[in-house]
Amino acid sequence: MKNIIYGERAFPKWVIFVIDQIIISWALSLSFFITMQFEFTEILRGPFFLYTGLFLVLSALVFIRMRIHTGIIRYSNTEDIFRIFSAVLITTALYLLIVKAFIIPYTHLIWGKISTIALLNFFISTSVLIVLRIG
């Protein structure tokens, strides 16, 4: 039965990459919603899409560079968990650096809770990505 459901092959690398990016975008959106207390009109009126797009581009670049998607999910170990933790940490740090150094000064798109959103996103996305590997 297990072979019928899962098959003999592992998931292709691009499928793992896409799943990781979906999890990261979901976690960032959830972080925005929790931090902004589910005020959807306020969130969608603000620079939500710019900040989300920037985070997804950064996470894609960091995840490809650190080769997060190349591991076989069934055989994940503590080294893979540490790489996921490091990749999300680097992405979050780069994101905050770029937002505070370039986006806010040049576009004047100020979102006062961006640090809280990034911190919450770090914990949510790291947890879900690690649980996916462990599960």
N, CA, C and O atoms as a printed pandas DataFrame, in Angstrom:
     atom_number atom_name residue_name chain_id  residue_number  x_coord  y_coord  z_coord
0              1         N          MET        A               1    0.820   -1.192    0.000
1              2        CA          MET        A               1    0.000    0.000    0.000
2              3         C          MET        A               1    0.860    1.250    0.000
3              4         O          MET        A               1    0.566    2.225   -0.692
4              5         N          LYS        A               2    1.943    1.207    0.797
5              6        CA          LYS        A               2    2.836    2.363    0.880
6              7         C          LYS        A               2    3.463    2.663   -0.479
7              8         O          LYS        A               2    3.613    3.829   -0.843
8              9         N          ASN        A               3    3.830    1.630   -1.231
9             10        CA          ASN        A               3    4.416    1.832   -2.550
10            11         C          ASN        A               3    3.409    2.416   -3.539
11            12         O          ASN        A               3    3.790    3.148   -4.452
12            13         N          ILE        A               4    2.144    2.100   -3.364
13            14        CA          ILE        A               4    1.125    2.651   -4.251
14            15         C          ILE        A               4    0.971    4.145   -4.011
15            16         O          ILE        A               4    0.861    4.917   -4.963
16            17         N          ILE        A               5    0.963    4.556   -2.770
17            18        CA          ILE        A               5    0.765    5.974   -2.447
18            19         C          ILE        A               5    2.014    6.786   -2.756
19            20         O          ILE        A               5    1.933    7.810   -3.434
20            21         N          TYR        A               6    3.164    6.346   -2.270
21            22        CA          TYR        A               6    4.379    7.135   -2.391
22            23         C          TYR        A               6    5.195    6.793   -3.633
23            24         O          TYR        A               6    5.933    7.638   -4.138
24            25         N          GLY        A               7    5.075    5.601   -4.115
25            26        CA          GLY        A               7    5.872    5.191   -5.262
26            27         C          GLY        A               7    7.299    4.869   -4.860
27            28         O          GLY        A               7    7.678    5.002   -3.697
28            29         N          GLU        A               8    8.071    4.450   -5.823
29            30        CA          GLU        A               8    9.461    4.089   -5.562
30            31         C          GLU        A               8   10.383    5.292   -5.647
31            32         O          GLU        A               8   11.442    5.295   -5.021
32            33         N          ARG        A               9   10.014    6.297   -6.395
33            34        CA          ARG        A               9   10.898    7.423   -6.650
34            35         C          ARG        A               9   10.706    8.535   -5.625
35            36         O          ARG        A               9    9.666    8.644   -4.976
36            37         N          ALA        A              10   11.727    9.339   -5.503
37            38        CA          ALA        A              10   11.654   10.534   -4.666
38            39         C          ALA        A              10   11.066   11.664   -5.515
39            40         O          ALA        A              10   11.031   11.582   -6.743
40            41         N          PHE        A              11   10.610   12.705   -4.845
41            42        CA          PHE        A              11   10.086   13.853   -5.569
42            43         C          PHE        A              11   11.197   14.526   -6.353
43            44         O          PHE        A              11   12.339   14.566   -5.895
44            45         N          PRO        A              12   10.880   15.060   -7.537
45            46        CA          PRO        A              12   11.898   15.828   -8.261
46            47         C          PRO        A              12   12.297   17.073   -7.466
47            48         O          PRO        A              12   11.536   17.570   -6.636
48            49         N          LYS        A              13   13.495   17.557   -7.738
49            50        CA          LYS        A              13   14.028   18.693   -6.997
50            51         C          LYS        A              13   13.188   19.943   -7.187
51            52         O          LYS        A              13   13.016   20.722   -6.249
52            53         N          TRP        A              14   12.664   20.145   -8.386
53            54        CA          TRP        A              14   11.878   21.358   -8.627
54            55         C          TRP        A              14   10.561   21.316   -7.863
55            56         O          TRP        A              14   10.042   22.367   -7.487
56            57         N          VAL        A              15   10.005   20.126   -7.621
57            58        CA          VAL        A              15    8.769   20.023   -6.840
58            59         C          VAL        A              15    9.041   20.409   -5.392
59            60         O          VAL        A              15    8.242   21.111   -4.770
60            61         N          ILE        A              16   10.163   19.952   -4.860
61            62        CA          ILE        A              16   10.529   20.312   -3.491
62            63         C          ILE        A              16   10.756   21.811   -3.390
63            64         O          ILE        A              16   10.338   22.437   -2.416
64            65         N          PHE        A              17   11.415   22.392   -4.389
65            66        CA          PHE        A              17   11.657   23.838   -4.406
66            67         C          PHE        A              17   10.346   24.616   -4.434
67            68         O          PHE        A              17   10.188   25.587   -3.694
68            69         N          VAL        A              18    9.413   24.202   -5.275
69            70        CA          VAL        A              18    8.111   24.886   -5.370
70            71         C          VAL        A              18    7.338   24.746   -4.063
71            72         O          VAL        A              18    6.733   25.713   -3.600
72            73         N          ILE        A              19    7.349   23.566   -3.469
73            74        CA          ILE        A              19    6.656   23.370   -2.185
74            75         C          ILE        A              19    7.264   24.258   -1.114
75            76         O          ILE        A              19    6.539   24.862   -0.323
76            77         N          ASP        A              20    8.589   24.343   -1.081
77            78        CA          ASP        A              20    9.253   25.219   -0.109
78            79         C          ASP        A              20    8.852   26.678   -0.320
79            80         O          ASP        A              20    8.601   27.394    0.650
80            81         N          GLN        A              21    8.790   27.122   -1.555
81            82        CA          GLN        A              21    8.418   28.511   -1.832
82            83         C          GLN        A              21    6.950   28.777   -1.492
83            84         O          GLN        A              21    6.613   29.870   -1.037
84            85         N          ILE        A              22    6.087   27.806   -1.703
85            86        CA          ILE        A              22    4.683   27.958   -1.307
86            87         C          ILE        A              22    4.575   28.071    0.205
87            88         O          ILE        A              22    3.821   28.899    0.716
88            89         N          ILE        A              23    5.326   27.242    0.921
89            90        CA          ILE        A              23    5.312   27.309    2.388
90            91         C          ILE        A              23    5.822   28.662    2.867
91            92         O          ILE        A              23    5.252   29.251    3.785
92            93         N          ILE        A              24    6.880   29.151    2.259
93            94        CA          ILE        A              24    7.437   30.436    2.667
94            95         C          ILE        A              24    6.470   31.575    2.380
95            96         O          ILE        A              24    6.317   32.472    3.208
96            97         N          SER        A              25    5.815   31.558    1.227
97            98        CA          SER        A              25    4.850   32.628    0.924
98            99         C          SER        A              25    3.636   32.546    1.843
99           100         O          SER        A              25    3.106   33.575    2.265
100          101         N          TRP        A              26    3.197   31.339    2.154
101          102        CA          TRP        A              26    2.082   31.168    3.088
102          103         C          TRP        A              26    2.458   31.672    4.473
103          104         O          TRP        A              26    1.665   32.348    5.130
104          105         N          ALA        A              27    3.674   31.344    4.920
105          106        CA          ALA        A              27    4.128   31.765    6.253
106          107         C          ALA        A              27    4.267   33.283    6.327
107          108         O          ALA        A              27    3.920   33.885    7.344
108          109         N          LEU        A              28    4.771   33.910    5.258
109          110        CA          LEU        A              28    4.889   35.368    5.260
110          111         C          LEU        A              28    3.514   36.029    5.269
111          112         O          LEU        A              28    3.296   37.005    5.986
112          113         N          SER        A              29    2.598   35.503    4.482
113          114        CA          SER        A              29    1.234   36.054    4.475
114          115         C          SER        A              29    0.577   35.890    5.841
115          116         O          SER        A              29   -0.073   36.813    6.334
116          117         N          LEU        A              30    0.742   34.735    6.446
117          118        CA          LEU        A              30    0.189   34.505    7.780
118          119         C          LEU        A              30    0.813   35.457    8.795
119          120         O          LEU        A              30    0.126   35.956    9.686
120          121         N          SER        A              31    2.100   35.707    8.664
121          122        CA          SER        A              31    2.773   36.648    9.563
122          123         C          SER        A              31    2.208   38.055    9.415
123          124         O          SER        A              31    1.992   38.754   10.405
124          125         N          PHE        A              32    1.972   38.463    8.176
125          126        CA          PHE        A              32    1.343   39.770    7.938
126          127         C          PHE        A              32   -0.035   39.819    8.585
127          128         O          PHE        A              32   -0.371   40.782    9.275
128          129         N          PHE        A              33   -0.827   38.783    8.360
129          130        CA          PHE        A              33   -2.192   38.783    8.878
130          131         C          PHE        A              33   -2.226   38.777   10.403
131          132         O          PHE        A              33   -3.030   39.488   11.007
132          133         N          ILE        A              34   -1.364   37.985   11.026
133          134        CA          ILE        A              34   -1.341   37.942   12.486
134          135         C          ILE        A              34   -0.885   39.279   13.052
135          136         O          ILE        A              34   -1.493   39.799   13.988
136          137         N          THR        A              35    0.172   39.833   12.497
137          138        CA          THR        A              35    0.720   41.090   13.008
138          139         C          THR        A              35   -0.248   42.253   12.805
139          140         O          THR        A              35   -0.362   43.131   13.659
140          141         N          MET        A              36   -0.927   42.251   11.695
141          142        CA          MET        A              36   -1.875   43.338   11.406
142          143         C          MET        A              36   -3.284   43.010   11.895
143          144         O          MET        A              36   -4.239   43.694   11.530
144          145         N          GLN        A              37   -3.420   41.979   12.710
145          146        CA          GLN        A              37   -4.671   41.568   13.345
146          147         C          GLN        A              37   -5.790   41.301   12.326
147          148         O          GLN        A              37   -6.943   41.676   12.541
148          149         N          PHE        A              38   -5.438   40.667   11.249
149          150        CA          PHE        A              38   -6.364   40.226   10.201
150          151         C          PHE        A              38   -7.189   41.371    9.618
151          152         O          PHE        A              38   -8.346   41.168    9.249
152          153         N          GLU        A              39   -6.616   42.559    9.531
153          154        CA          GLU        A              39   -7.263   43.687    8.865
154          155         C          GLU        A              39   -6.895   43.626    7.382
155          156         O          GLU        A              39   -5.944   44.271    6.941
156          157         N          PHE        A              40   -7.659   42.844    6.621
157          158        CA          PHE        A              40   -7.330   42.561    5.231
158          159         C          PHE        A              40   -7.282   43.814    4.369
159          160         O          PHE        A              40   -6.413   43.934    3.506
160          161         N          THR        A              41   -8.193   44.739    4.586
161          162        CA          THR        A              41   -8.187   45.952    3.762
162          163         C          THR        A              41   -6.938   46.785    4.021
163          164         O          THR        A              41   -6.380   47.365    3.090
164          165         N          GLU        A              42   -6.495   46.850    5.262
165          166        CA          GLU        A              42   -5.272   47.583    5.595
166          167         C          GLU        A              42   -4.043   46.902    4.995
167          168         O          GLU        A              42   -3.127   47.569    4.515
168          169         N          ILE        A              43   -4.031   45.584    5.027
169          170        CA          ILE        A              43   -2.892   44.835    4.499
170          171         C          ILE        A              43   -2.813   44.983    2.985
171          172         O          ILE        A              43   -1.743   45.265    2.446
172          173         N          LEU        A              44   -3.911   44.799    2.309
173          174        CA          LEU        A              44   -3.904   44.846    0.850
174          175         C          LEU        A              44   -3.748   46.260    0.311
175          176         O          LEU        A              44   -3.338   46.430   -0.837
176          177         N          ARG        A              45   -4.063   47.274    1.102
177          178        CA          ARG        A              45   -3.855   48.657    0.697
178          179         C          ARG        A              45   -2.392   49.057    0.808
179          180         O          ARG        A              45   -1.926   49.939    0.085
180          181         N          GLY        A              46   -1.680   48.417    1.702
181          182        CA          GLY        A              46   -0.275   48.735    1.937
182          183         C          GLY        A              46    0.619   48.049    0.917
183          184         O          GLY        A              46    0.137   47.481   -0.063
184          185         N          PRO        A              47    1.913   48.104    1.151
185          186        CA          PRO        A              47    2.879   47.510    0.207
186          187         C          PRO        A              47    3.088   46.012    0.408
187          188         O          PRO        A              47    4.207   45.513    0.289
188          189         N          PHE        A              48    2.022   45.311    0.708
189          190        CA          PHE        A              48    2.086   43.872    0.981
190          191         C          PHE        A              48    2.714   43.097   -0.174
191          192         O          PHE        A              48    3.580   42.250    0.050
192          193         N          PHE        A              49    2.293   43.374   -1.398
193          194        CA          PHE        A              49    2.767   42.604   -2.548
194          195         C          PHE        A              49    4.237   42.898   -2.858
195          196         O          PHE        A              49    4.970   42.002   -3.278
196          197         N          LEU        A              50    4.667   44.129   -2.658
197          198        CA          LEU        A              50    6.077   44.461   -2.850
198          199         C          LEU        A              50    6.943   43.723   -1.839
199          200         O          LEU        A              50    7.953   43.123   -2.206
200          201         N          TYR        A              51    6.558   43.764   -0.578
201          202        CA          TYR        A              51    7.331   43.095    0.465
202          203         C          TYR        A              51    7.313   41.577    0.295
203          204         O          TYR        A              51    8.328   40.916    0.516
204          205         N          THR        A              52    6.176   41.027   -0.095
205          206        CA          THR        A              52    6.083   39.579   -0.301
206          207         C          THR        A              52    6.914   39.152   -1.511
207          208         O          THR        A              52    7.631   38.153   -1.449
208          209         N          GLY        A              53    6.824   39.890   -2.587
209          210        CA          GLY        A              53    7.610   39.571   -3.780
210          211         C          GLY        A              53    9.102   39.629   -3.522
211          212         O          GLY        A              53    9.854   38.763   -3.970
212          213         N          LEU        A              54    9.530   40.661   -2.794
213          214        CA          LEU        A              54   10.942   40.783   -2.450
214          215         C          LEU        A              54   11.402   39.596   -1.606
215          216         O          LEU        A              54   12.478   39.046   -1.841
216          217         N          PHE        A              55   10.593   39.204   -0.631
217          218        CA          PHE        A              55   10.972   38.075    0.223
218          219         C          PHE        A              55   11.042   36.780   -0.576
219          220         O          PHE        A              55   11.937   35.967   -0.345
220          221         N          LEU        A              56   10.117   36.570   -1.510
221          222        CA          LEU        A              56   10.138   35.339   -2.296
222          223         C          LEU        A              56   11.340   35.286   -3.223
223          224         O          LEU        A              56   11.929   34.221   -3.407
224          225         N          VAL        A              57   11.718   36.421   -3.812
225          226        CA          VAL        A              57   12.905   36.447   -4.671
226          227         C          VAL        A              57   14.157   36.146   -3.842
227          228         O          VAL        A              57   14.999   35.344   -4.246
228          229         N          LEU        A              58   14.271   36.791   -2.688
229          230        CA          LEU        A              58   15.426   36.535   -1.821
230          231         C          LEU        A              58   15.474   35.089   -1.358
231          232         O          LEU        A              58   16.535   34.464   -1.369
232          233         N          SER        A              59   14.332   34.558   -0.952
233          234        CA          SER        A              59   14.326   33.169   -0.468
234          235         C          SER        A              59   14.660   32.195   -1.595
235          236         O          SER        A              59   15.345   31.198   -1.368
236          237         N          ALA        A              60   14.183   32.474   -2.801
237          238        CA          ALA        A              60   14.507   31.594   -3.926
238          239         C          ALA        A              60   16.009   31.613   -4.207
239          240         O          ALA        A              60   16.611   30.564   -4.438
240          241         N          LEU        A              61   16.611   32.794   -4.189
241          242        CA          LEU        A              61   18.048   32.895   -4.436
242          243         C          LEU        A              61   18.862   32.195   -3.344
243          244         O          LEU        A              61   19.810   31.467   -3.639
244          245         N          VAL        A              62   18.489   32.419   -2.094
245          246        CA          VAL        A              62   19.223   31.797   -0.985
246          247         C          VAL        A              62   19.022   30.284   -0.985
247          248         O          VAL        A              62   19.977   29.539   -0.762
248          249         N          PHE        A              63   17.818   29.825   -1.227
249          250        CA          PHE        A              63   17.549   28.385   -1.211
250          251         C          PHE        A              63   18.269   27.679   -2.357
251          252         O          PHE        A              63   18.758   26.562   -2.189
252          253         N          ILE        A              64   18.335   28.328   -3.522
253          254        CA          ILE        A              64   19.066   27.722   -4.637
254          255         C          ILE        A              64   20.561   27.706   -4.330
255          256         O          ILE        A              64   21.242   26.709   -4.573
256          257         N          ARG        A              65   21.063   28.812   -3.798
257          258        CA          ARG        A              65   22.495   28.906   -3.478
258          259         C          ARG        A              65   22.904   27.884   -2.418
259          260         O          ARG        A              65   23.979   27.290   -2.510
260          261         N          MET        A              66   22.055   27.678   -1.417
261          262        CA          MET        A              66   22.375   26.728   -0.345
262          263         C          MET        A              66   21.911   25.306   -0.659
263          264         O          MET        A              66   22.111   24.393    0.142
264          265         N          ARG        A              67   21.295   25.124   -1.817
265          266        CA          ARG        A              67   20.859   23.811   -2.303
266          267         C          ARG        A              67   19.937   23.095   -1.308
267          268         O          ARG        A              67   20.117   21.915   -1.008
268          269         N          ILE        A              68   18.962   23.827   -0.815
269          270        CA          ILE        A              68   18.009   23.267    0.142
270          271         C          ILE        A              68   17.118   22.216   -0.526
271          272         O          ILE        A              68   16.741   21.230    0.107
272          273         N          HIS        A              69   16.791   22.420   -1.765
273          274        CA          HIS        A              69   15.841   21.556   -2.474
274          275         C          HIS        A              69   16.467   20.261   -2.993
275          276         O          HIS        A              69   15.751   19.409   -3.519
276          277         N          THR        A              70   17.777   20.095   -2.859
277          278        CA          THR        A              70   18.427   18.929   -3.449
278          279         C          THR        A              70   18.349   17.670   -2.587
279          280         O          THR        A              70   18.559   16.565   -3.088
280          281         N          GLY        A              71   18.055   17.823   -1.313
281          282        CA          GLY        A              71   17.978   16.652   -0.440
282          283         C          GLY        A              71   16.709   15.863   -0.669
283          284         O          GLY        A              71   15.675   16.414   -1.047
284          285         N          ILE        A              72   16.798   14.585   -0.439
285          286        CA          ILE        A              72   15.619   13.733   -0.541
286          287         C          ILE        A              72   14.870   13.851    0.783
287          288         O          ILE        A              72   15.437   13.621    1.851
288          289         N          ILE        A              73   13.608   14.207    0.703
289          290        CA          ILE        A              73   12.838   14.504    1.906
290          291         C          ILE        A              73   12.769   13.292    2.839
291          292         O          ILE        A              73   12.798   13.450    4.059
292          293         N          ARG        A              74   12.681   12.112    2.286
293          294        CA          ARG        A              74   12.579   10.917    3.125
294          295         C          ARG        A              74   13.819   10.690    3.975
295          296         O          ARG        A              74   13.743   10.126    5.066
296          297         N          TYR        A              75   14.961   11.136    3.463
297          298        CA          TYR        A              75   16.225   10.862    4.145
298          299         C          TYR        A              75   16.830   12.123    4.752
299          300         O          TYR        A              75   18.051   12.237    4.851
300          301         N          SER        A              76   16.000   13.057    5.153
301          302        CA          SER        A              76   16.493   14.279    5.782
302          303         C          SER        A              76   17.106   13.950    7.136
303          304         O          SER        A              76   16.642   13.060    7.849
304          305         N          ASN        A              77   18.155   14.685    7.472
305          306        CA          ASN        A              77   18.824   14.478    8.755
306          307         C          ASN        A              77   19.050   15.832    9.421
307          308         O          ASN        A              77   18.535   16.853    8.965
308          309         N          THR        A              78   19.813   15.827   10.487
309          310        CA          THR        A              78   20.030   17.074   11.224
310          311         C          THR        A              78   20.814   18.091   10.401
311          312         O          THR        A              78   20.642   19.295   10.594
312          313         N          GLU        A              79   21.650   17.646    9.511
313          314        CA          GLU        A              79   22.378   18.579    8.641
314          315         C          GLU        A              79   21.400   19.344    7.745
315          316         O          GLU        A              79   21.556   20.548    7.547
316          317         N          ASP        A              80   20.394   18.651    7.203
317          318        CA          ASP        A              80   19.378   19.316    6.381
318          319         C          ASP        A              80   18.566   20.309    7.210
319          320         O          ASP        A              80   18.228   21.393    6.732
320          321         N          ILE        A              81   18.258   19.942    8.435
321          322        CA          ILE        A              81   17.511   20.834    9.318
322          323         C          ILE        A              81   18.320   22.086    9.623
323          324         O          ILE        A              81   17.773   23.189    9.639
324          325         N          PHE        A              82   19.611   21.927    9.865
325          326        CA          PHE        A              82   20.475   23.075   10.112
326          327         C          PHE        A              82   20.579   23.960    8.870
327          328         O          PHE        A              82   20.591   25.186    8.983
328          329         N          ARG        A              83   20.652   23.344    7.685
329          330        CA          ARG        A              83   20.705   24.138    6.443
330          331         C          ARG        A              83   19.422   24.915    6.230
331          332         O          ARG        A              83   19.468   26.061    5.783
332          333         N          ILE        A              84   18.278   24.322    6.539
333          334        CA          ILE        A              84   17.003   25.033    6.419
334          335         C          ILE        A              84   16.965   26.203    7.380
335          336         O          ILE        A              84   16.584   27.311    7.003
336          337         N          PHE        A              85   17.359   25.959    8.620
337          338        CA          PHE        A              85   17.399   27.022    9.626
338          339         C          PHE        A              85   18.312   28.158    9.165
339          340         O          PHE        A              85   17.945   29.329    9.267
340          341         N          SER        A              86   19.494   27.819    8.659
341          342        CA          SER        A              86   20.445   28.828    8.193
342          343         C          SER        A              86   19.916   29.595    6.988
343          344         O          SER        A              86   20.075   30.813    6.907
344          345         N          ALA        A              87   19.288   28.889    6.053
345          346        CA          ALA        A              87   18.769   29.546    4.854
346          347         C          ALA        A              87   17.662   30.537    5.199
347          348         O          ALA        A              87   17.636   31.645    4.664
348          349         N          VAL        A              88   16.761   30.154    6.074
349          350        CA          VAL        A              88   15.678   31.061    6.457
350          351         C          VAL        A              88   16.232   32.237    7.264
351          352         O          VAL        A              88   15.760   33.364    7.119
352          353         N          LEU        A              89   17.221   31.981    8.103
353          354        CA          LEU        A              89   17.847   33.061    8.870
354          355         C          LEU        A              89   18.555   34.058    7.949
355          356         O          LEU        A              89   18.413   35.268    8.124
356          357         N          ILE        A              90   19.300   33.570    6.990
357          358        CA          ILE        A              90   19.982   34.450    6.036
358          359         C          ILE        A              90   18.975   35.230    5.207
359          360         O          ILE        A              90   19.149   36.428    4.982
360          361         N          THR        A              91   17.923   34.560    4.753
361          362        CA          THR        A              91   16.889   35.238    3.970
362          363         C          THR        A              91   16.232   36.344    4.779
363          364         O          THR        A              91   16.027   37.445    4.268
364          365         N          THR        A              92   15.903   36.069    6.024
365          366        CA          THR        A              92   15.257   37.068    6.877
366          367         C          THR        A              92   16.187   38.247    7.137
367          368         O          THR        A              92   15.750   39.397    7.096
368          369         N          ALA        A              93   17.459   37.976    7.405
369          370        CA          ALA        A              93   18.417   39.056    7.652
370          371         C          ALA        A              93   18.615   39.915    6.406
371          372         O          ALA        A              93   18.627   41.142    6.498
372          373         N          LEU        A              94   18.770   39.282    5.242
373          374        CA          LEU        A              94   18.900   40.038    3.995
374          375         C          LEU        A              94   17.647   40.855    3.699
375          376         O          LEU        A              94   17.728   41.996    3.243
376          377         N          TYR        A              95   16.514   40.267    3.959
377          378        CA          TYR        A              95   15.233   40.932    3.728
378          379         C          TYR        A              95   15.122   42.192    4.575
379          380         O          TYR        A              95   14.789   43.259    4.060
380          381         N          LEU        A              96   15.397   42.077    5.858
381          382        CA          LEU        A              96   15.332   43.249    6.740
382          383         C          LEU        A              96   16.356   44.301    6.343
383          384         O          LEU        A              96   16.066   45.496    6.391
384          385         N          LEU        A              97   17.541   43.872    5.955
385          386        CA          LEU        A              97   18.575   44.802    5.524
386          387         C          LEU        A              97   18.145   45.569    4.271
387          388         O          LEU        A              97   18.280   46.791    4.215
388          389         N          ILE        A              98   17.639   44.868    3.288
389          390        CA          ILE        A              98   17.224   45.512    2.043
390          391         C          ILE        A              98   16.020   46.419    2.270
391          392         O          ILE        A              98   15.975   47.532    1.744
392          393         N          VAL        A              99   15.050   45.954    3.045
393          394        CA          VAL        A              99   13.865   46.781    3.299
394          395         C          VAL        A              99   14.240   48.056    4.034
395          396         O          VAL        A              99   13.798   49.145    3.665
396          397         N          LYS        A             100   15.050   47.924    5.068
397          398        CA          LYS        A             100   15.382   49.110    5.872
398          399         C          LYS        A             100   16.413   50.007    5.200
399          400         O          LYS        A             100   16.432   51.209    5.467
400          401         N          ALA        A             101   17.268   49.468    4.338
401          402        CA          ALA        A             101   18.305   50.281    3.696
402          403         C          ALA        A             101   17.870   50.857    2.355
403          404         O          ALA        A             101   18.308   51.945    1.982
404          405         N          PHE        A             102   17.013   50.145    1.625
405          406        CA          PHE        A             102   16.680   50.595    0.276
406          407         C          PHE        A             102   15.203   50.894    0.065
407          408         O          PHE        A             102   14.855   51.957   -0.448
408          409         N          ILE        A             103   14.335   49.976    0.452
409          410        CA          ILE        A             103   12.908   50.122    0.142
410          411         C          ILE        A             103   12.303   51.311    0.885
411          412         O          ILE        A             103   11.682   52.176    0.268
412          413         N          ILE        A             104   12.478   51.359    2.185
413          414        CA          ILE        A             104   11.863   52.435    2.976
414          415         C          ILE        A             104   12.442   53.810    2.633
415          416         O          ILE        A             104   11.663   54.744    2.447
416          417         N          PRO        A             105   13.779   53.989    2.538
417          418        CA          PRO        A             105   14.289   55.332    2.237
418          419         C          PRO        A             105   13.944   55.839    0.834
419          420         O          PRO        A             105   13.689   57.030    0.654
420          421         N          TYR        A             106   13.935   54.956   -0.148
421          422        CA          TYR        A             106   13.737   55.412   -1.518
422          423         C          TYR        A             106   12.285   55.440   -1.968
423          424         O          TYR        A             106   11.913   56.258   -2.810
424          425         N          THR        A             107   11.464   54.562   -1.420
425          426        CA          THR        A             107   10.056   54.535   -1.839
426          427         C          THR        A             107    9.126   55.132   -0.804
427          428         O          THR        A             107    7.962   55.408   -1.097
428          429         N          HIS        A             108    9.628   55.333    0.401
429          430        CA          HIS        A             108    8.842   55.880    1.517
430          431         C          HIS        A             108    7.630   55.018    1.847
431          432         O          HIS        A             108    6.614   55.509    2.339
432          433         N          LEU        A             109    7.758   53.712    1.562
433          434        CA          LEU        A             109    6.711   52.760    1.934
434          435         C          LEU        A             109    7.030   52.256    3.336
435          436         O          LEU        A             109    7.711   51.244    3.498
436          437         N          ILE        A             110    6.551   52.939    4.313
437          438        CA          ILE        A             110    6.872   52.613    5.698
438          439         C          ILE        A             110    5.805   51.673    6.245
439          440         O          ILE        A             110    4.608   51.952    6.173
440          441         N          TRP        A             111    6.254   50.589    6.775
441          442        CA          TRP        A             111    5.368   49.653    7.451
442          443         C          TRP        A             111    6.022   49.383    8.778
443          444         O          TRP        A             111    6.978   48.612    8.852
444          445         N          GLY        A             112    5.534   49.994    9.818
445          446        CA          GLY        A             112    6.183   50.000   11.111
446          447         C          GLY        A             112    6.424   48.640   11.733
447          448         O          GLY        A             112    7.302   48.497   12.584
448          449         N          LYS        A             113    5.674   47.658   11.331
449          450        CA          LYS        A             113    5.770   46.346   11.980
450          451         C          LYS        A             113    6.552   45.336   11.151
451          452         O          LYS        A             113    6.386   44.130   11.335
452          453         N          ILE        A             114    7.400   45.807   10.243
453          454        CA          ILE        A             114    8.091   44.877    9.356
454          455         C          ILE        A             114    9.064   43.978   10.112
455          456         O          ILE        A             114    9.254   42.825    9.723
456          457         N          SER        A             115    9.680   44.471   11.173
457          458        CA          SER        A             115   10.598   43.626   11.961
458          459         C          SER        A             115    9.834   42.515   12.674
459          460         O          SER        A             115   10.300   41.378   12.738
460          461         N          THR        A             116    8.668   42.846   13.205
461          462        CA          THR        A             116    7.838   41.838   13.868
462          463         C          THR        A             116    7.347   40.801   12.861
463          464         O          THR        A             116    7.318   39.604   13.149
464          465         N          ILE        A             117    6.966   41.270   11.692
465          466        CA          ILE        A             117    6.506   40.358   10.637
466          467         C          ILE        A             117    7.625   39.409   10.231
467          468         O          ILE        A             117    7.399   38.209   10.076
468          469         N          ALA        A             118    8.830   39.943   10.059
469          470        CA          ALA        A             118    9.967   39.107    9.653
470          471         C          ALA        A             118   10.323   38.087   10.733
471          472         O          ALA        A             118   10.623   36.934   10.421
472          473         N          LEU        A             119   10.291   38.496   11.980
473          474        CA          LEU        A             119   10.604   37.578   13.080
474          475         C          LEU        A             119    9.564   36.456   13.174
475          476         O          LEU        A             119    9.919   35.286   13.315
476          477         N          LEU        A             120    8.302   36.814   13.096
477          478        CA          LEU        A             120    7.234   35.815   13.144
478          479         C          LEU        A             120    7.325   34.881   11.942
479          480         O          LEU        A             120    7.133   33.672   12.075
480          481         N          ASN        A             121    7.615   35.439   10.777
481          482        CA          ASN        A             121    7.766   34.624    9.576
482          483         C          ASN        A             121    8.936   33.650    9.719
483          484         O          ASN        A             121    8.847   32.501    9.286
484          485         N          PHE        A             122   10.015   34.103   10.318
485          486        CA          PHE        A             122   11.165   33.224   10.522
486          487         C          PHE        A             122   10.769   31.984   11.316
487          488         O          PHE        A             122   11.115   30.865   10.936
488          489         N          PHE        A             123   10.052   32.175   12.406
489          490        CA          PHE        A             123    9.663   31.038   13.242
490          491         C          PHE        A             123    8.638   30.138   12.550
491          492         O          PHE        A             123    8.732   28.913   12.627
492          493         N          ILE        A             124    7.668   30.739   11.879
493          494        CA          ILE        A             124    6.642   29.922   11.216
494          495         C          ILE        A             124    7.240   29.127   10.064
495          496         O          ILE        A             124    7.039   27.915    9.981
496          497         N          SER        A             125    7.973   29.793    9.176
497          498        CA          SER        A             125    8.490   29.091    8.003
498          499         C          SER        A             125    9.545   28.053    8.374
499          500         O          SER        A             125    9.572   26.970    7.789
500          501         N          THR        A             126   10.413   28.362    9.334
501          502        CA          THR        A             126   11.394   27.372    9.767
502          503         C          THR        A             126   10.695   26.147   10.351
503          504         O          THR        A             126   11.050   25.013   10.032
504          505         N          SER        A             127    9.717   26.376   11.194
505          506        CA          SER        A             127    9.003   25.259   11.814
506          507         C          SER        A             127    8.304   24.390   10.783
507          508         O          SER        A             127    8.408   23.165   10.833
508          509         N          VAL        A             128    7.601   25.003    9.859
509          510        CA          VAL        A             128    6.846   24.221    8.874
510          511         C          VAL        A             128    7.785   23.488    7.922
511          512         O          VAL        A             128    7.527   22.335    7.576
512          513         N          LEU        A             129    8.869   24.133    7.492
513          514        CA          LEU        A             129    9.814   23.458    6.598
514          515         C          LEU        A             129   10.492   22.279    7.281
515          516         O          LEU        A             129   10.707   21.240    6.657
516          517         N          ILE        A             130   10.829   22.432    8.547
517          518        CA          ILE        A             130   11.462   21.337    9.280
518          519         C          ILE        A             130   10.465   20.205    9.546
519          520         O          ILE        A             130   10.810   19.029    9.433
520          521         N          VAL        A             131    9.246   20.560    9.895
521          522        CA          VAL        A             131    8.210   19.532   10.118
522          523         C          VAL        A             131    7.934   18.764    8.816
523          524         O          VAL        A             131    7.702   17.556    8.850
524          525         N          LEU        A             132    7.959   19.451    7.686
525          526        CA          LEU        A             132    7.780   18.774    6.402
526          527         C          LEU        A             132    8.874   17.744    6.183
527          528         O          LEU        A             132    8.599   16.632    5.734
528          529         N          ARG        A             133   10.121   18.107    6.497
529          530        CA          ARG        A             133   11.226   17.173    6.325
530          531         C          ARG        A             133   11.147   16.005    7.301
531          532         O          ARG        A             133   11.430   14.864    6.937
532          533         N          ILE        A             134   10.762   16.291    8.538
533          534        CA          ILE        A             134   10.701   15.240    9.555
534          535         C          ILE        A             134    9.519   14.309    9.309
535          536         O          ILE        A             134    9.628   13.090    9.445
536          537         N          GLY        A             135    8.382   14.911    8.942
537          538        CA          GLY        A             135    7.174   14.129    8.745
538          539         C          GLY        A             135    7.271   13.205    7.578
539          540         O          GLY        A             135    6.322   12.477    7.287
